[in-house]
């Protein structure tokens, strides 16, 4: 990993891809970036616009990162774009993420698009995505994660993510209280900030939801929207962002996006391919994301008869806050099935076992040799719901054992 914009900017200039579409949404934040990007994309696509999105990391195939008109780009198109980047870079060293970002921008610039949606990989200020100027910036939230790269306070992390702001381009912020560092940067650049619960928000009632917010110069709102497959905070922020844009978004497109927008491994409800019981897959890998996952599981429990059981399959990387995640999930986990990821950065299962037992008193914990084995044991345990979480790698290892579920909202 090499944070910094100089290398990618030079190569982008050689390729002429600094402006890949007439309108650009850039999305940063600790959690929910991918879901928010997918929500923006779905609203625009269902409104009849030509769009592309760049997201990371992928769950199964690299192609998932680069999408045009709602579909993963094929191998030939990606390989051709990578070859163009390789030729243009000359002696400039590029990281894996820089290569991928430049290839995506190359494809987008050749695709005659109305808009692109770019998800920041890490931070914002020095992320390769930030070589492109955003017309609307979204920051989903600020929590402690990747502290070795971004700083160990919300203020420091907020300052890094505020690097995606551009003069006079609106910012949609996904929480009520942004760090002061974000507000200071917004003021310096003349950026109008749209905050959740102050400038826009969502209300759930009787199996549907309503959205209220702002256009540039007037109020906006939608009633009785179908509950989305993606998280409500992501969909609400996406709605606010598209309402601020000049793009011709339609109410029909907004309503269709509630049914169609989804993303593998983001609060994804599927079913076990053998037993048929529900399996909830989520890439949560920090305490804040784990709290949102726990709230989702709690709501799932509340809608069912007392006594339903939940098995949690957990494996994560070594630098993650297992204590914070365990505290968030403890009340919803009846049994833990833990293992070790097949990655050099993985937390050893022995350490995971020790730390989990020390912070979750009296927990029932089963240790498995692989994530796949942990999932199969959990699915065969008789639990009413299997939850697989902790990392993109955890979801990637368990998702092949599941199948799509009808009515896949949680």
C-alpha positions in Angstrom: 0.0 0.0 0.0 1.3 3.4 -1.0 -1.0 6.3 -0.1 -0.6 9.5 -2.1 -2.0 11.0 -5.3 1.1 12.1 -7.3 1.7 8.7 -9.1 -1.9 8.0 -10.0 -2.5 11.7 -11.1 0.5 11.6 -13.5 -0.7 8.4 -15.2 -4.3 9.6 -15.3 -3.1 12.8 -17.0 -1.3 10.7 -19.7 -4.5 8.7 -20.3 -6.8 11.8 -20.2 -9.1 10.2 -17.6 -9.2 12.8 -14.9 -12.9 13.5 -15.7 -14.5 10.1 -16.4 -18.1 11.3 -16.6 -20.1 14.6 -16.6 -21.1 14.1 -12.9 -19.2 12.4 -10.1 -20.3 11.1 -6.7 -17.4 10.2 -4.3 -18.1 8.3 -1.1 -15.9 8.0 1.9 -16.5 6.8 5.5 -15.8 4.0 7.9 -18.8 1.8 7.3 -21.5 1.6 4.7 -19.6 3.1 1.7 -20.4 0.2 -0.6 -24.1 0.1 0.3 -24.4 3.8 -0.2 -22.6 3.6 -3.6 -24.9 0.7 -4.6 -28.0 2.8 -3.6 -26.9 5.8 -5.6 -26.2 3.6 -8.6 -29.5 1.8 -8.4 -31.5 5.1 -8.1 -29.8 6.5 -11.2 -30.0 3.3 -13.2 -33.7 2.9 -12.5 -34.2 6.5 -13.6 -32.9 5.6 -17.0 -29.4 7.1 -16.7 -26.1 5.5 -17.8 -23.9 5.0 -14.8 -20.7 3.2 -13.6 -19.5 2.4 -10.1 -16.1 1.6 -8.6 -16.1 -0.2 -5.3 -13.7 -2.3 -3.2 -12.9 -4.8 -2.1 -14.6 -7.6 -4.0 -16.2 -10.7 -2.5 -15.6 -13.3 -5.2 -14.2 -11.8 -8.4 -12.2 -8.7 -9.1 -14.8 -7.8 -11.8 -17.2 -6.8 -9.0 -15.2 -3.7 -8.4 -15.9 -2.1 -11.8 -19.5 -2.0 -13.0 -21.0 -0.2 -16.0 -24.8 0.0 -16.4 -25.3 -2.3 -13.4 -23.2 -5.2 -14.6 -19.7 -6.3 -13.7 -17.2 -5.5 -16.5 -15.9 -8.6 -18.3 -12.4 -9.9 -18.3 -11.4 -8.6 -21.7 -12.5 -5.0 -21.0 -10.6 -5.0 -17.7 -7.5 -6.5 -19.1 -7.4 -4.0 -22.0 -7.8 -1.1 -19.5 -5.0 -2.6 -17.3 -2.8 -2.9 -20.4 -3.4 0.8 -21.2 -2.4 1.8 -17.7 0.7 -0.4 -17.9 1.7 1.3 -21.1 1.0 4.8 -19.8 2.8 4.5 -16.5 6.3 4.2 -18.0 8.6 4.0 -15.0 6.0 5.2 -12.5 5.4 2.7 -9.7 1.8 1.9 -9.0 0.2 0.0 -6.2 -2.5 -2.7 -6.7 -5.3 -0.2 -5.8 -3.8 2.5 -8.0 -3.7 0.1 -11.0 -7.3 -0.9 -10.3 -8.5 2.6 -9.9 -6.9 3.9 -13.1 -8.2 0.9 -15.1 -11.7 1.7 -13.8 -11.4 5.3 -14.8 -10.1 4.3 -18.2 -13.2 2.1 -18.8 -15.6 4.8 -17.5 -14.1 7.5 -19.7 -14.8 5.4 -22.7 -18.3 4.4 -21.8 -20.4 7.6 -22.6 -21.8 7.8 -19.0 -24.1 10.3 -17.3 -22.5 9.7 -13.9 -20.0 7.7 -12.0 -20.0 6.6 -8.3 -16.5 6.2 -6.8 -16.0 4.5 -3.4 -12.8 5.5 -1.5 -10.6 2.6 -0.6 -9.0 4.0 2.5 -9.3 7.4 4.1 -9.9 9.9 1.4 -7.3 12.7 1.2 -4.5 10.4 -0.1 -6.7 7.7 -1.7 -6.2 7.2 -5.5 -9.9 7.8 -6.1 -9.4 11.4 -4.9 -7.6 12.3 -8.2 -11.1 12.8 -9.5 -13.0 15.9 -8.3 -16.4 15.1 -6.8 -19.5 17.1 -7.7 -21.2 15.7 -4.6 -19.3 14.1 -1.7 -20.8 11.6 0.8 -19.2 10.7 4.1 -21.2 7.9 5.7 -19.8 8.0 9.2 -16.5 8.3 11.2 -15.4 5.5 13.5 -12.1 4.1 14.7 -10.7 1.8 12.1 -7.4 1.6 10.2 -5.8 3.8 12.9 -2.3 2.9 11.8 -3.0 4.8 8.5 -5.6 7.4 9.4 -5.0 8.4 13.0 -6.4 7.2 16.3 -9.1 9.8 16.9 -12.4 10.6 15.1 -11.1 14.1 14.5 -7.9 12.8 12.8 -9.8 10.3 10.8 -12.4 12.9 9.9 -9.7 15.2 8.6 -8.4 12.5 6.2 -11.9 11.6 4.9 -12.7 15.3 4.4 -10.0 15.3 1.8 -12.6 14.3 -0.8 -14.4 17.7 -0.4 -14.2 20.2 -3.3 -15.0 23.9 -3.3 -18.8 24.6 -3.3 -19.6 20.9 -4.0 -22.2 19.7 -1.4 -21.4 17.1 1.3 -24.0 14.6 2.5 -23.0 13.3 5.9 -24.6 10.1 7.2 -24.7 10.9 10.9 -26.1 13.6 13.1 -22.7 14.9 14.5 -19.7 15.2 12.1 -16.3 15.6 13.7 -15.3 19.3 13.9 -12.4 18.6 11.5 -15.0 17.9 8.7 -17.0 21.0 9.5 -13.9 23.1 9.5 -12.8 21.8 6.1 -16.3 22.3 4.7 -16.3 25.9 5.9 -12.9 26.6 4.4 -14.1 25.4 1.0 -17.6 26.9 1.1 -19.2 23.5 1.2 -22.8 23.2 2.3 -23.2 20.2 4.6 -26.4 18.1 4.7 -26.6 16.1 7.9 -28.8 13.2 8.8 -31.7 14.1 11.1 -31.0 17.8 10.6 -31.3 18.2 6.8 -32.7 14.8 5.8 -33.9 11.6 7.4 -36.0 8.5 7.3 -39.0 7.2 9.3 -40.2 3.6 9.4 -43.9 2.9 9.8 -46.2 -0.1 9.1 -43.8 -2.0 6.9 -42.7 0.9 4.8 -40.6 4.0 5.1 -40.7 7.7 4.2 -37.9 10.0 3.4 -37.6 13.8 3.9 -34.8 16.0 2.8 -33.7 18.9 0.6 -33.1 19.8 -2.9 -30.7 22.7 -3.5 -33.4 25.3 -2.9 -36.5 23.5 -1.6 -37.8 20.7 0.5 -38.3 17.2 -0.8 -39.9 14.0 0.4 -41.3 10.6 -0.5 -43.9 8.6 1.4 -44.6 4.8 1.7 -41.4 3.6 0.1 -40.8 -0.1 0.1 -38.3 -1.2 2.8 -35.0 -1.5 0.9 -32.7 -4.5 0.7 -29.8 -2.2 1.5 -29.5 -0.5 4.9 -31.9 2.4 5.5 -29.0 4.9 6.4 -27.4 4.1 3.1 -30.6 4.5 1.1 -31.5 7.7 2.9 -28.1 9.3 2.3 -28.2 8.2 -1.4 -31.6 9.8 -1.8 -30.3 13.1 -0.4 -27.3 13.0 -2.7 -29.3 12.4 -5.9 -31.8 15.1 -4.9 -29.0 17.6 -4.8 -27.7 16.7 -8.2 -29.0 18.1 -11.5 -29.5 14.6 -12.9 -33.1 13.8 -14.0 -34.0 11.3 -11.2 -37.5 9.9 -11.3 -39.8 8.9 -8.5 -40.3 5.6 -10.4 -36.6 5.1 -10.3 -36.4 5.8 -6.6 -39.2 3.3 -5.8 -37.7 0.6 -8.1 -34.3 1.0 -6.4 -35.8 -0.1 -3.1 -36.6 -3.5 -4.6 -33.5 -3.9 -6.8 -30.5 -2.4 -5.0 -28.4 -5.0 -3.2 -24.8 -5.8 -2.6 -23.1 -9.2 -1.8 -22.2 -9.5 1.8 -23.7 -6.2 3.0 -26.5 -7.2 5.4 -27.3 -9.9 2.8 -30.0 -12.3 3.8 -29.7 -15.7 2.0 -30.6 -19.3 2.9 -28.4 -22.3 3.6 -28.2 -24.4 0.4 -28.6 -27.6 2.4 -30.9 -26.9 5.3 -32.7 -23.9 3.9 -32.6 -21.8 7.1 -31.8 -18.1 6.8 -28.2 -17.0 6.6 -27.2 -13.4 7.2 -23.9 -12.4 5.6 -22.3 -9.1 6.6 -18.7 -7.9 6.2 -18.7 -6.0 9.5 -15.1 -5.8 10.8 -15.2 -3.1 13.4 -17.4 -2.3 16.5 -19.6 0.2 14.8 -20.5 -2.1 12.0 -21.0 -4.9 14.5 -23.5 -2.8 16.4 -25.5 -2.2 13.3 -25.4 -6.0 12.5 -26.5 -6.7 16.1 -29.5 -4.3 15.7 -30.5 -6.1 12.5 -30.3 -9.5 14.2 -32.3 -8.2 17.2 -35.0 -6.9 14.8 -35.1 -10.3 13.1 -35.5 -12.0 16.5 -38.3 -9.6 17.6 -40.3 -10.5 14.5 -40.4 -14.2 15.4 -41.5 -16.4 18.3 -39.5 -16.4 21.5 -36.7 -18.9 21.7 -35.2 -18.6 18.2 -31.4 -19.3 18.2 -28.6 -17.5 16.4 -25.2 -19.0 15.5 -22.4 -16.6 14.7 -19.6 -17.6 12.4 -16.6 -15.3 13.0 -13.2 -14.9 11.5 -11.2 -11.7 11.1 -7.9 -10.0 10.5 -5.3 -9.6 13.2 -5.6 -5.8 13.5 -9.3 -5.8 14.3 -11.0 -5.0 17.6 -12.4 -8.3 18.6 -13.4 -7.1 22.1 -15.4 -4.3 20.7 -17.1 -6.5 18.1 -17.8 -9.2 20.7 -19.4 -6.6 23.0 -21.7 -5.5 20.2 -22.7 -9.0 19.1 -22.8 -10.8 22.5 -26.5 -10.4 23.2 -27.4 -11.8 19.8 -25.1 -14.8 19.6 -26.3 -18.0 21.2 -23.3 -20.0 19.9 -20.0 -18.8 18.3 -18.3 -20.8 15.5 -14.9 -19.4 15.0 -12.0 -20.1 12.7 -9.0 -18.5 11.0 -9.0 -16.8 7.6 -6.7 -18.1 4.8 -4.7 -14.9 4.7 -1.3 -13.9 6.0 -3.0 -11.0 7.9 -5.5 -13.3 9.7 -5.9 -13.4 13.5 -4.9 -16.9 14.6 -7.8 -18.9 15.8 -6.0 -19.6 19.1 -5.8 -15.9 19.8 -9.4 -15.3 18.7 -10.6 -18.1 21.0 -8.6 -16.7 23.9 -9.7 -13.1 23.5 -13.3 -14.0 22.8 -13.5 -16.2 25.9 -12.0 -13.4 28.0 -14.6 -10.8 27.0 -17.7 -12.9 26.6 -18.3 -14.7 29.9 -19.7 -18.2 29.6 -19.9 -18.1 25.9 -20.4 -21.4 24.0 -17.6 -21.4 21.4 -16.8 -24.0 18.8 -13.4 -23.9 17.1 -13.1 -25.1 13.5 -10.1 -25.7 11.2 -11.5 -23.5 8.4 -14.2 -20.9 7.9 -16.1 -23.2 5.6 -16.1 -25.9 8.3 -17.2 -23.4 10.9 -20.1 -22.4 8.6 -21.2 -26.0 7.9 -21.1 -26.8 11.6 -23.2 -23.7 12.4 -25.7 -24.4 9.7 -26.0 -28.0 10.9 -26.4 -27.1 14.5 -30.2 -26.5 14.4 -29.8 -22.7 14.8 -32.7 -20.7 13.3 -30.3 -18.1 11.9 -26.7 -18.3 10.9 -24.7 -15.0 10.8 -21.3 -15.0 9.1 -19.2 -11.9 9.7 -15.8 -10.4 10.6 -14.3 -9.7 7.2 -14.9 -9.7 3.4 -12.9 -12.9 3.5 -15.3 -14.5 5.9 -18.2 -13.7 3.6 -16.3 -14.9 0.6 -15.7 -18.3 2.3 -19.3 -18.8 3.4 -21.4 -17.4 0.6 -20.9 -20.3 -1.8 -22.7 -22.5 0.8 -25.8 -20.3 0.5 -28.5 -19.5 -2.1 -30.5 -16.4 -2.8 -33.6 -16.0 -0.7 -36.9 -14.7 -1.9 -37.7 -11.3 -0.4 -34.1 -10.8 0.6 -34.6 -7.8 3.0 -33.9 -8.4 6.7 
